[in-house]
C-alpha cells in the first residue's frame, strides 16, 4: 500500500477511534459536515461537530505532510466560534511534533487562532472526567 493510501487509512481509523470515544460518553454529534474552506471550496468536510464545537482529527505516525496541514486547518476553523484539532499518532511525541504543538499553543495564546490543539489522550481524559468537549 502506498504512503498516501496508508495515511488515509490511518486517518480514517483515527476518526473511528475518536467517534468511539464520543459514543462511549453519550455525546450527540454530526460527522463529515460540509463547509467552505478559506480558498472558497465547498467540497470540504469537518470531521465532527459536537455541541457547536467543530473538530478536525489529524493522525500522523511519522514526520510528514500533516505538519504543514495544521496551520491551514487552524485557519479554516477560524470561521467557527469553537474549533478543535485532535492529534493522534506517535509523530506528535517526537521533537518535531512537540515543536509543532508548542507553536500551535503559542499561536493560540497570542490570539492568532481561537481553536484548541489537543492530543487524543487529553481529549479522551477530558470527556471521561469533565464530560465537556471544551
Secondary structure, 3 states (H helix, E strand, C coil): CCHHHHHHHHHHHHHHHHHHHHHHCCCCCEEEEEECCCCCCCCEEEEEEECCEEEEEEECCCCCCHHHHHHHHHHHHCCCCCEEEEEECHHHHCHHHHHHHHHHHHHHHCCCCCCEEEEHHHHHHHHHHCCCCC
